[in-house]
């Protein structure tokens, strides 16, 4: 974590006019400065910056705060990310309370990327490949595309520029085996991978001379975790927030070509399927999520896994599978922009996609297989919210040619396992992740205690209560601890984002319930409505609120 003293020292160096003025044009208005608000569709300058108070406030949408808050909101960064970005801009060295961050960030990745970019300008085969794929020179510059030479050339460059081999191994650009050092990216077109704040954290490489692996990525490092990152998110985030939509593809070239065609909200996973660790990033801005994957077996399996994860986690969106050997990059190159537009406007919803794929694995002409398909479809529906369960109950029934009442999804949180007449408790991925967070990161417990009571969980009240009381020896908690598919929230910022999302949904539901109640008087109802509105307002501002029964 960043030391508090270091944060305060950085704040003392910041001038809100410099910070805000580097993003938007400010005009003098008496003692203050004004501008149209960058956070909503502002017809008149309702956004005011006060140099004397070092704060900003919008009288239209209510946005406000200091320099750090502005960068967080404008750049869509977490609190630590905004601090680190400002520290870099102001050439300020932050101090950390843990050894992981204590050393100053290495400049090796930045220097090596500059070297790769220079080499690309002289490598005709690499340039020819990029041109043949339809990539513009402007895109090569925007995305920082380069070319990695032989292993020996890269190692020589690293040493000549006074970087150590240990440093190169730590940031993932070199390795060491059998007493020999080697570069990880050899004779490949390189794609720098950026964190959300725009700093390089790793590389992807594409062979053009027939290496066994077509693509390689940086290995896991302190900076690079492919299960949390999305390629080009740093370029796409503004469009994602503006359009409230994110397009997730499978490859670098798909993303680059989509950006060329105007789909600047496109990103890609990094050689891995979408995981639960991606979800906090995907929740930023609450966008609709479009999974745009190849229609081959690997793409279909990855899309199915992602659709199950996203639908169970409450995301809106759908799936597009490209057929006939085409992918988004091919369609852009062939000028099929309007066809792409139409596809992105009409994806197959996550739930329908999953149900269709589930039923596609059964022979529905057989009564026994149809029964098994019905049971597996019901199991999937039980992972969804009650609203979606009810909405898609009839969809599943219609495909099977049975009455909706045959689809059992409301049986005391009990469902049937596939092909076996054994009842098992329903699981909720988010609630289990919260419980595992408490078990594995007890230092984050204080953030949970005041805002969530076991009674507001839907499926795992008992396990949550046991975790709060540190009953780790109970079988329910031991099972959660051992389940590798349950991914905890590993940081304060991630947990806060998740809690705000959960509590916002909870209090919105409570608000609707109170509005429909007829067993309480007008004054009591008005009081409860005001209370819940206040909580929702604070949550929308990024503040956690204390739970009151």
N, C-alpha and C positions, 0 to 999 in steps of 0.2 A: 504493500500500500504506500501511497505518497504521504510523506510526513506532513502533519498539519502545519508545522512551522514553515516548511518549504512552500506550502500553498499560500500562506499569509504573505510571505516575502514576494511571491510572484504577483499576488493581488496588488501589492503596494507599487509595483512597477507598471501595472496596466493603466491605461487611460481609455475610458470608455469611448471617447470621440475617435481615437485611433482605431480601436477594435471594431466598433460598429461602422465607422466611416470606411473601413477597408472592404466592407461588403455592400453597403448601400450609400447613396448620395444624401448627405445631410445638409439642410439649409438653416441658417441662423434665424432664430425667432425669439428676440429678447435675450434673456439669459440662457435660454435653452436652444436646442436644435430640433428640427422636425423633418419628417419624411413620410411617404406612404408606408404603411406597415407591411413588412415582408412576410408576415405570418397569416394574413388573410387578404381577401380581395378588397383592398382599401381604395375608395374613390377619392378621398381627401386625406391630407397628411395628419393622421391621428396618432402617429408614432412619435413620441417625444423622448429626447435624450437630455439628461441633466448632467453637465460636467461637474457641478458643485457637489451633487449627491452621488455621482458615479453610478447612476442607474438609468434604465429606460422603462417606458411604460406606454402601452397602446390603449387609448381611451375607446377604441372600437371593439377589440377582441379581448382585452384584459391581459395580454401578454406583458411580462415585465421581469426585471431582475438586473443582475450585474453583468460584467463583461463575460464571465464564464458561462452564465446562463444563456446569454445571447448566442455564443458559439455553439453551445449544446443544442439549442433549438434550431439555429440556422443550418448547422452542419449535420444535424441528427447524430450527435455523439453522446456517449455517456459522460458522466462527470469527470472520471479520470482521463478519458480520451480528450476531452476539451482542454483540460489542464495541460496535458502533454503537448497538444497542438500549439497552444499559446506559448508554452515554454520554448518550443522550437522556434516559433516566430520571433520571440523576444530574446533569443540566445541565452536562456536562463537554464541552469543546471538544477534539476529537481533532486531532492533527497528522498530516499525510500526507507521504509521501516523493515523491509525484508531483503535478504541477500540477492534474491532473484533480479531485482531492478537496480541494485546499488550502483553497478557500473554504468558509465555513460553508454548510450546506444552506439553500437558499432556503425561506422560509415561504409563498411565493406560492401554491403548489398547495393547501396547507391552507386558507389564507384564502379562496381562490377557491371551494373546495368548500363552505365555510361559507356564502358568498354565494349559490351556486347552490341550496343546501338551503333557505335562507331564501326565495328567490324561488319555489321549488316550492310552498310552503305557500299562496301567493297566486295561483297559476296554475291556474285551474279546468280548462282543457283538458288540461293535463298530468296533473293529478290524476285527471281522468275517464278518461284513457287507461290509467293504471296500475290504476285500480279495475276497468275493463272487462277488463283482462288477468288479473285475479284476484290482484294483488299487495296484500298486507296493509300497513297502516301500520307495523307492527312491522318488516317487511322493508325498507320505505323508509328507516327509521331505521337498521337494522342495516347495510345496504349503502351508506348515504350518498347515496341517489339525490337528484338536484337538477334544476334547470332553468337552462339558459344563455339569457340574453336576447339582444338585438341586439348586433351587433359594437360599436357606439358605447358602449352601456351597459357592456359588459365592459371596454373600454379606459379608460373614465372611472373605473370602480372601481379598476382597477390603478393608475392615476396618482394617484388620491385617497389610496390607501393606501401611497404612497411607494415603490412598486415601479417599476423602470425598464422601458422597452420591451425593452431588450436582455435583461433577466432573464426577461421573459415569453416572448421568442422562444426563449431557451435551454432553458426547461422545457417548451416545446411548446404553450403556450396562445395564442400569437399568432404572426403571420407578417408579412412585409414584402415587398411587390412593387410595382414601378412607382412608387416613392416614397411609397407609402401603407402604413400599418399596418392590420392587421385581426385580429379574434379568430377562432380556429379553430373554436370551438363557438358556433353561432348558432341560436337558437330551437330548441334540442334538449333532450330529457331527458338528463341526464348521469349517468354511472356512473363513480365514481372507481375507478381501478385501483391496487391496492396491491402493494408488494413483499412478499416472504415475511415480513419483519419488521414489517409493518403500516404502513409509511410510504407516502403517496400518491406515485406516480411518473408518473401520467398520467390521461387520461380517455377514456371512450368516450361517444359521443353518438348518440341515436336521434331522427330527425326525426318530428314529428307534424303538420307542415303541408305535407308533400309535396316537400321538397328532393330533388334528383336522387339523391343518395346517401342511402340509408335509414340506414346506420350509418357513422360516422367514428371513427377512433381518433387519439390523439396521434401525432405523427410521431416518428421515431427521435431520441432525445436521449441525453445522458449517463446519464440515469436510466431511460429507457424503451426497452426492446427487446422488441417484441411476439413475437419468435421465441424468447425465453427465458421469458416470463411466462405465467402462466395466471390468468385472471380468477377471483377469490374463493379462490385457494389459501390465503391467509392465514386465511380463515374455515374452510376445509375441512381444514386439515392435521391437526388433532387427530383428527377422525373418520377420516381416511385412515390414520393410524398405528394407531388402535384397531381399525378394521375390516379393515385390510390390503387395501383396495380403493379405487380412485379412478374416478369416473365423469367422462368428458370429453365435453362437449357443444359445440355450435356457437355458442351465444349467451348473452348476459347474462340474458335473461328465463328461459331454460331453467334456468339455475343457480339463480336466485332462487326460482322456483317449486318446484324440486326440494328446496331447503333448507326451504321452507315445509312440504313434505310429509314431512320427516324424512330426506331423502337428503342429509345435510350433508357428504358426501364428494364433492359435485359441483363441477366447475370447468369453464372453457371456454377454448378458444383465442381469440386476439384478432384475428379477421379474417384469419387465415392458417392454412394447414395445419400439422399437427404436424410439427416439424422435429427434426433431430438435436440442435439446441441445447436442446430441451426435455428431453432424456433424463436429464441429471444431476438435474434437479428430480424427474422421475418415479421415479428410483431411490430417493429418500428413503423409507425404511420398507419398501421392496420390496413395494409393493402389486400386487394384480391390477388390470389396467387394462381398463376397459369403455369402448369408443368408442360413444357414443350419438348417431348422426347422422341427419339427414333422409334419406329414401329417394329424393330426387330425384337427377338426374344429378350435380350438383355435390357433394352429400353422399356419394354412392356413390364418386365419384372420390377425394374427400378421405379417406374411410374406407379405401379400397384402398391408397392411398399410406401411410397411417398403419399399417395392418396389416402391410405389407411391412417398414416400418422397425422396428416393435416386435418382430415375430417374429424378424427377423434379428439384433436386438440382445439377444435372450434374455429378453424380457418375457413374462409370462403374462397371459392375458386373452382378450377377444373383442370382437366387433362386434355392435351392434344397429342396424338401419335401420328408421326409423319410416315407415309407409306411410299412404295415404289422406289426405295433406295434414296429418297430425298431427305434433306434436313433443312433447317431454317437458312443456313448459309447458302445452300444450293438454290433455294427459292429466291433469295435476294439477288444472287448472281444472275438468275434467269429472268429477273424483272417481275416476279410474281408477288409484288408488294400488296396489291389489293386483295389477292387471295389470302395472304398472310393476315392482313387486317381482318378479314372476315373470320378466319380461324380463331384469332385471338378474341374476337367479340363473342364467339359461340363455342366455348370449350365444353367438353362433357363434364358434368359436375362430378366432384370427387366421389360422392356416394353412389351415383348411378354407375360410374366407371367401375368401382369396386364390386358392386352387386353383379354387374354384367360379367366381370371376369370370374367371380366366384361360380356363377351358374354355368359359365362356359367350360368348367372342368367336369361337369356331370352330364350323364346321358339322361336327359329329361323325359325320354320315352319310357324309362323304367320307373315304376312307382317307388321302389326302394331308393333309387338314386335321387328322385325328386324329393323324397322325405329328407334325405341327407343334405341336399342343397338347401332346403327350407331351414333346417337346423343351423347350418353354417351361416346362411344369410342372417338369421336371427341373432346369432352370436355377434356378428359384425355390427348389426344395428344397435345392440346393447352398449357398444363403445361410444355411441353418439349421444348428443344432448336429447332430452325428452322431446323437444320440438322436432328435431330431425328424425327421431325414431317414428313419431306419428306421421310425419310428412312422407317418409319413404317406405312405411309399412305396406301401403297399398301398391307402391311400385314393385316391390319384391313379389307381392301376391299376384299381381297382374302377369308378371313374366312366368310365374309357375302355374297360372291358371287355377288359383285357389282363392277362397274368400280371405279378405284381410284379417279376419278373426283367427285364422289358422296360424298367423305369424305371431308367436308369443314373445313379446318384448317387455312386458310389464308384470313379471312374476316375482315380486319381492326381491328384486336384484339377483334373481337366480336364472341361469341360462343353461343350455345343454351343450356339452362338448361335442365336437364333430364325431359322428359315427358311434358314439358311446352314450348310453342312457345314464350319464353321471352328472349330477348337478355341481356346479362350481360357482363361487362368488364372482360377481362382476367386478372388473378392475377399472379404475380410472387413472390414466397415465399421469395426469397433472398432479392429482392428490398424492399418488405414490412417489412422484418426484419430490414433492414438498416434504413428505415424511422421510425419505432417504437423505434429503438435505439436512434435516435436523439431526439425523443419526450420524452422518459423516462429517458435518461441519457445525459442531455445537456452538462455535463462536457466532454463528448467524442466528441463533435461537432468539436472541433479544428482539430482532427485527420482526419475528413472527408472533411473539407472545401477545403483544397488545392489540394486534389487528385481526387475528383469526381465532375464533373459538371452535372447538370440535363440532359443535352443533351446526355450523354453517357448511360443513363438508357434506357431500351427498352420498358417498359410498364408503369412505374409510374413516369414519368418526372414531371408532375404537382404536385403530392403529395409531391415529394422530394423537389421541389422548395418552396412549402408552408411551409414544415417543416424547411427548412433553414431560412425562414423568420419568424419563430415562430408563424405561423397562426393557433394556436391550436384550435381556435373556428370554423374553417372551417369543414364542414360536412365530407369531405373525411378523414381528419386527426382524427376526433372524431371516425369515424368508425374503423380506424386502431387501435386506442388506446383501443377500447372496444373489439376488436377481440382477444379472448384468444388463438386462434390457431396460432397467429403470435408471435413467440418467439424472443425477441430482443437479441442482442449481449451484454452481461452484463459486460464485462470487457475490458480494454484497449488491453490486449493480444489477446482475442478472436476476437475483432473487427479488429485488425491489420491483423491477419491470414486471416479473411474473405475478407478484402480489397485487400490483396495481391493476393488471389485466383481470385477475380473478375477482378482486373486490369490486371493480367497476361493473362487471357482469352480475355479481351477487346483489349489489345495491340497486341496480336497474330493475332486477326481478322483484326485489322487495318494494320498490317504488310502485310497480304495477299492481302488486298484491294489495297495498294499502289503498290505492285509488279505487279498487273494486270492492273494498270492505264496506258492509252496511251495518256492522254490529258495533260501531264506535261513533261517538258524536262528532260534529263538525269541527269543533275546536281541537279535539285530540287528533283527528285526522290531519288537520292543517299543520299542527305541531310536528307530527311524524313526517309529513311530506317535506316541510322545511328542513328538518334534521337530515333526511336522506339526501335532499338536493345539495345541502352543504357538503356532505361527504363526497358525493359524486363530483362536485365542483373541485374540491381539493385533490381528488384522485386525478382528475383531468389536468391539473397543474403539476402533477408528478409528486404529490405528497401522500404519504400513507396516513390512514385515519384509524383512530382507536375504535375497537369494537364495543358496542353497547347492546346489551340484550334488549 
